[in-house]
Amino acid sequence: MDGRPPTQASVAKENLKAKQAVSDEGAATGAGRWAFAALLAGNIALSIGAMLVRLADTGPTASAFWRMTLAAPVLLFFAWRETGGRLPPRSAILIAAAAGIFFAFDLAAWHIGILQTKVANATLFGNCASLLLVIWGIFLTRTLPRGWQALAIALAFAGSALLMGQSYELSPDYLVGDLLSLLAGVLYTGYVILMQRVRGTLAPWTALAIASAVCVPILLTTAFALGETILPQNWTPLILLALTSQIIGQGLMIWSLPRFSPLVIGLTLLIQPAIAALAGWLAFGELLGPVDLLGGVMVGAALVLIRLPSRGARPI
């Protein structure tokens, strides 16, 4: 300080900065609410994918191929509008392409697993990525969750365990499907981590379009190698799968990724088993009892708590 009293102009300038800071904080809070709503909506849209795969009359990997192929024109159009036709950086393209390879094998494993286990099992085991992402988040920050975050994690995984315990049967008939779904969850973790990284460089539709385009030849080759039925008689489940899972579900999730920590992303994945259990009950008569409902409520409560600030920390 030089000891001179502030002028009216300087005071007005400081007041303007203070107002702008308040405005920016409010805008950021509002944007965060919208981003969290988008993350939840994306996971809800993704959760009905297992039911649509069951309804498709193609092979399981072929249905994943059509999910990507039917969504591709829409994704490429949105990507073209984002980039203005300019080619993204080569390094970013390679990361998004690597994410697409993880995603292709994730879908192949998960879609085959869906047909060999229950809907809720396939969705829950496929979303073991939620636990892996929480562990990844702890590894990155080198700190254990505290306060509301710790309670949210406990509720989320306890609720998921209740859902799993009610739907899972210790039967060899489900073993292969469950293992394939677990493999899919591990691969999905790699996909999410890579996509979250590349979203620092690429806009959401561009990143998703590149990853999806890489999936198409891998899934088609796999479907042919497995001798699956490729061409459908009924296109409705496949069109709905492309719309709900790839365009809406993945679109909203990829848009939200840079705005949240892996911990929050991992916990929001757990909404999928709850919705899938409800879908399995409505569509396939898979029983949904009081314990399942309690598990779903616990997962929902965890999603509310994770948005509350921990002591001495800002909201995630």
C-alpha positions as CSV (number, residue, x, y, z in Angstrom):
1,M,0.0,0.0,0.0
2,D,1.2,3.6,-0.7
3,G,-0.9,5.2,2.0
4,R,-3.1,7.1,-0.4
5,P,-6.9,6.9,0.2
6,P,-8.8,4.9,-2.4
7,T,-10.5,7.0,-5.1
8,Q,-14.2,6.6,-6.0
9,A,-13.1,5.0,-9.2
10,S,-11.0,2.4,-7.5
11,V,-13.8,1.6,-5.0
12,A,-16.3,1.2,-7.8
13,K,-13.9,-1.1,-9.6
14,E,-13.4,-3.3,-6.6
15,N,-17.2,-3.4,-6.0
16,L,-17.7,-4.5,-9.6
17,K,-15.1,-7.2,-9.2
18,A,-16.8,-8.4,-6.0
19,K,-20.2,-8.5,-7.7
20,Q,-18.7,-10.4,-10.7
21,A,-17.1,-13.0,-8.4
22,V,-20.5,-13.6,-6.6
23,S,-22.1,-13.8,-10.0
24,D,-19.5,-16.3,-11.3
25,E,-19.8,-18.4,-8.1
26,G,-23.6,-18.5,-8.6
27,A,-23.3,-19.4,-12.2
28,A,-20.8,-22.2,-11.4
29,T,-23.2,-23.6,-8.8
30,G,-26.0,-23.5,-11.2
31,A,-23.9,-25.1,-13.9
32,G,-22.8,-27.8,-11.4
33,R,-26.5,-28.6,-10.6
34,W,-27.2,-29.0,-14.3
35,A,-24.1,-31.1,-14.8
36,F,-25.1,-33.4,-12.0
37,A,-28.6,-33.7,-13.4
38,A,-27.1,-34.6,-16.8
39,L,-24.8,-37.2,-15.2
40,L,-27.8,-38.8,-13.4
41,A,-30.0,-38.6,-16.6
42,G,-27.3,-40.2,-18.6
43,N,-27.0,-43.2,-16.2
44,I,-30.7,-43.6,-16.2
45,A,-30.8,-43.8,-20.0
46,L,-27.9,-46.3,-20.0
47,S,-29.6,-48.5,-17.4
48,I,-32.4,-49.7,-19.8
49,G,-29.7,-50.9,-22.3
50,A,-29.7,-54.4,-20.8
51,M,-33.4,-54.8,-21.4
52,L,-33.1,-53.6,-25.0
53,V,-30.2,-56.0,-25.7
54,R,-32.4,-58.9,-24.5
55,L,-35.2,-57.8,-26.8
56,A,-33.0,-57.5,-29.9
57,D,-33.2,-60.5,-32.3
58,T,-29.6,-60.2,-33.4
59,G,-26.6,-61.7,-31.6
60,P,-25.4,-59.8,-28.5
61,T,-22.3,-58.4,-30.0
62,A,-24.2,-57.6,-33.2
63,S,-26.6,-55.5,-31.2
64,A,-23.6,-53.5,-29.8
65,F,-22.4,-53.1,-33.4
66,W,-25.8,-51.7,-34.4
67,R,-25.9,-49.5,-31.3
68,M,-22.7,-47.8,-32.6
69,T,-23.5,-47.8,-36.3
70,L,-27.0,-46.3,-36.0
71,A,-25.8,-43.6,-33.6
72,A,-22.7,-42.8,-35.7
73,P,-24.3,-40.4,-38.2
74,V,-25.8,-38.3,-35.3
75,L,-22.6,-38.3,-33.3
76,L,-20.5,-37.4,-36.4
77,F,-22.8,-34.5,-37.2
78,F,-22.6,-33.1,-33.7
79,A,-18.8,-33.5,-33.7
80,W,-18.6,-31.7,-37.1
81,R,-20.6,-28.8,-35.6
82,E,-18.3,-28.7,-32.6
83,T,-15.0,-28.6,-34.5
84,G,-16.2,-26.7,-37.6
85,G,-14.7,-29.4,-39.7
86,R,-11.2,-29.0,-38.2
87,L,-9.2,-32.0,-37.3
88,P,-8.5,-32.4,-33.5
89,P,-5.0,-32.8,-32.2
90,R,-3.4,-36.1,-33.0
91,S,-2.6,-37.0,-29.4
92,A,-6.2,-36.4,-28.4
93,I,-7.5,-38.6,-31.3
94,L,-5.2,-41.4,-30.1
95,I,-6.5,-41.2,-26.5
96,A,-10.1,-41.2,-27.7
97,A,-9.4,-44.1,-30.0
98,A,-7.8,-46.1,-27.2
99,A,-10.9,-45.4,-25.1
100,G,-13.0,-46.7,-28.0
101,I,-11.0,-50.0,-28.0
102,F,-11.7,-50.4,-24.2
103,F,-15.4,-49.6,-24.9
104,A,-15.8,-52.0,-27.8
105,F,-14.5,-55.0,-25.7
106,D,-16.5,-53.8,-22.8
107,L,-19.7,-53.9,-24.8
108,A,-18.9,-57.3,-26.4
109,A,-18.3,-58.8,-22.9
110,W,-21.3,-57.1,-21.3
111,H,-23.8,-57.9,-24.1
112,I,-22.9,-61.5,-24.2
113,G,-23.1,-61.6,-20.4
114,I,-26.5,-60.0,-20.4
115,L,-28.0,-63.0,-22.1
116,Q,-26.4,-65.4,-19.6
117,T,-27.4,-63.9,-16.3
118,K,-30.2,-61.7,-14.9
119,V,-30.6,-58.0,-15.9
120,A,-29.8,-56.7,-12.5
121,N,-26.8,-58.9,-12.1
122,A,-25.4,-57.9,-15.5
123,T,-25.9,-54.2,-14.8
124,L,-24.5,-54.4,-11.3
125,F,-21.4,-56.5,-12.1
126,G,-20.9,-54.5,-15.3
127,N,-20.8,-51.4,-13.0
128,C,-18.0,-52.7,-10.8
129,A,-16.5,-49.7,-12.5
130,S,-18.1,-47.7,-9.7
131,L,-15.9,-49.3,-7.1
132,L,-12.8,-49.1,-9.3
133,L,-13.4,-45.4,-10.0
134,V,-13.8,-44.6,-6.3
135,I,-10.5,-46.4,-5.7
136,W,-9.0,-44.5,-8.6
137,G,-10.2,-41.2,-7.1
138,I,-8.7,-42.0,-3.7
139,F,-5.4,-42.9,-5.4
140,L,-5.3,-39.6,-7.3
141,T,-6.1,-37.4,-4.3
142,R,-4.1,-39.5,-1.8
143,T,-6.8,-38.8,0.7
144,L,-9.6,-41.0,2.2
145,P,-13.2,-39.7,1.9
146,R,-14.6,-38.0,5.0
147,G,-17.9,-36.7,6.2
148,W,-20.8,-36.9,3.8
149,Q,-18.6,-38.4,1.1
150,A,-17.7,-41.4,3.4
151,L,-21.3,-41.9,4.3
152,A,-22.4,-41.7,0.7
153,I,-19.9,-44.4,-0.3
154,A,-21.1,-46.7,2.5
155,L,-24.7,-46.2,1.6
156,A,-24.2,-46.7,-2.1
157,F,-22.3,-49.9,-1.8
158,A,-24.5,-51.3,0.9
159,G,-27.6,-50.6,-1.2
160,S,-26.0,-52.2,-4.2
161,A,-25.1,-55.3,-2.1
162,L,-28.8,-55.6,-1.1
163,L,-29.8,-55.4,-4.8
164,M,-27.2,-58.0,-5.7
165,G,-28.0,-60.3,-2.8
166,Q,-31.7,-60.4,-3.8
167,S,-31.2,-60.9,-7.5
168,Y,-28.1,-63.1,-7.6
169,E,-28.4,-66.9,-7.4
170,L,-25.4,-69.2,-6.8
171,S,-26.0,-71.2,-9.9
172,P,-23.6,-72.3,-12.6
173,D,-26.1,-71.1,-15.1
174,Y,-25.2,-67.5,-14.2
175,L,-21.5,-67.9,-13.6
176,V,-20.3,-67.2,-17.1
177,G,-22.6,-64.2,-17.5
178,D,-21.5,-62.7,-14.2
179,L,-17.8,-63.1,-15.0
180,L,-18.2,-61.6,-18.4
181,S,-20.1,-58.7,-16.8
182,L,-17.3,-58.2,-14.3
183,L,-14.8,-58.1,-17.1
184,A,-16.9,-55.6,-18.8
185,G,-16.8,-53.4,-15.7
186,V,-13.0,-53.5,-15.6
187,L,-12.9,-52.5,-19.3
188,Y,-15.5,-49.8,-18.7
189,T,-13.3,-48.3,-16.0
190,G,-10.5,-47.9,-18.5
191,Y,-12.9,-46.3,-21.0
192,V,-14.1,-43.7,-18.4
193,I,-10.7,-42.8,-17.2
194,L,-9.4,-42.2,-20.8
195,M,-12.5,-40.3,-21.8
196,Q,-12.2,-38.1,-18.7
197,R,-8.6,-37.4,-19.6
198,V,-9.3,-36.6,-23.3
199,R,-12.2,-34.3,-22.4
200,G,-9.7,-31.7,-21.3
201,T,-8.8,-31.3,-25.0
202,L,-11.8,-32.5,-27.0
203,A,-15.4,-31.4,-26.8
204,P,-17.9,-34.1,-25.7
205,W,-19.4,-35.1,-29.1
206,T,-16.0,-35.1,-30.8
207,A,-14.6,-37.4,-28.1
208,L,-17.7,-39.7,-28.2
209,A,-17.7,-39.8,-32.0
210,I,-14.1,-40.9,-32.3
211,A,-14.5,-43.6,-29.6
212,S,-17.7,-44.8,-31.2
213,A,-16.2,-45.0,-34.7
214,V,-13.4,-47.1,-33.4
215,C,-15.9,-49.5,-31.9
216,V,-17.7,-50.3,-35.1
217,P,-15.2,-52.5,-36.9
218,I,-14.1,-54.3,-33.7
219,L,-17.7,-55.2,-32.8
220,L,-18.6,-56.3,-36.4
221,T,-15.5,-58.5,-36.6
222,T,-16.3,-60.1,-33.2
223,A,-19.9,-60.7,-34.1
224,F,-18.8,-62.5,-37.4
225,A,-16.2,-64.5,-35.5
226,L,-18.8,-65.7,-33.0
227,G,-21.2,-66.7,-35.8
228,E,-23.9,-64.3,-34.6
229,T,-27.0,-63.2,-36.4
230,I,-26.1,-59.8,-37.8
231,L,-29.2,-58.5,-39.6
232,P,-32.3,-58.0,-37.4
233,Q,-35.9,-58.6,-38.3
234,N,-37.1,-56.1,-35.8
235,W,-35.2,-52.8,-35.8
236,T,-37.1,-51.1,-32.9
237,P,-35.0,-52.4,-30.0
238,L,-31.7,-51.5,-31.8
239,I,-32.9,-48.0,-32.7
240,L,-34.0,-47.4,-29.1
241,L,-30.6,-48.8,-27.9
242,A,-28.7,-46.4,-30.1
243,L,-30.8,-43.5,-29.1
244,T,-31.0,-44.1,-25.3
245,S,-27.6,-45.7,-24.6
246,Q,-25.3,-44.1,-27.1
247,I,-26.7,-40.7,-28.0
248,I,-28.5,-39.7,-24.8
249,G,-26.8,-41.8,-22.2
250,Q,-23.2,-41.6,-23.3
251,G,-23.7,-38.1,-24.6
252,L,-24.8,-36.7,-21.3
253,M,-22.2,-38.7,-19.3
254,I,-19.3,-37.7,-21.5
255,W,-20.4,-34.1,-21.4
256,S,-20.4,-34.3,-17.5
257,L,-17.1,-36.1,-17.0
258,P,-14.7,-33.1,-16.6
259,R,-17.0,-31.5,-14.0
260,F,-16.7,-34.3,-11.4
261,S,-14.2,-36.4,-9.6
262,P,-13.9,-40.1,-10.3
263,L,-15.5,-40.7,-6.9
264,V,-18.8,-38.9,-7.9
265,I,-18.8,-40.5,-11.3
266,G,-18.3,-43.9,-9.7
267,L,-21.2,-43.5,-7.3
268,T,-23.6,-42.2,-9.9
269,L,-23.0,-45.4,-11.9
270,L,-24.7,-47.3,-9.1
271,I,-28.1,-45.8,-10.1
272,Q,-28.0,-48.2,-13.1
273,P,-28.5,-51.5,-11.1
274,A,-31.5,-49.9,-9.3
275,I,-33.2,-48.9,-12.5
276,A,-32.2,-52.2,-14.2
277,A,-33.7,-54.1,-11.4
278,L,-37.0,-52.2,-11.9
279,A,-36.8,-52.8,-15.6
280,G,-36.2,-56.5,-15.1
281,W,-39.2,-56.7,-12.8
282,L,-41.5,-54.9,-15.2
283,A,-40.3,-56.5,-18.5
284,F,-39.2,-60.0,-17.5
285,G,-41.0,-60.7,-14.2
286,E,-37.8,-60.8,-12.2
287,L,-38.9,-60.4,-8.5
288,L,-38.4,-57.1,-6.8
289,G,-39.0,-57.3,-3.1
290,P,-38.8,-55.0,-0.1
291,V,-35.0,-55.6,0.3
292,D,-34.5,-54.5,-3.3
293,L,-36.5,-51.4,-2.8
294,L,-34.5,-50.6,0.4
295,G,-31.3,-51.1,-1.6
296,G,-32.5,-48.7,-4.3
297,V,-33.5,-46.1,-1.7
298,M,-30.0,-46.3,-0.1
299,V,-28.3,-45.7,-3.5
300,G,-30.6,-42.7,-4.0
301,A,-29.7,-41.3,-0.6
302,A,-26.0,-41.7,-1.4
303,L,-26.5,-39.6,-4.6
304,V,-28.0,-36.9,-2.5
305,L,-25.3,-37.0,0.2
306,I,-22.4,-36.9,-2.3
307,R,-23.5,-33.4,-3.3
308,L,-23.3,-32.1,0.3
309,P,-20.1,-30.4,1.5
310,S,-17.8,-32.4,3.8
311,R,-16.5,-30.6,6.9
312,G,-13.8,-28.1,5.8
313,A,-14.3,-28.9,2.2
314,R,-16.3,-27.5,-0.8
315,P,-18.9,-29.6,-2.5
316,I,-17.5,-31.9,-5.1
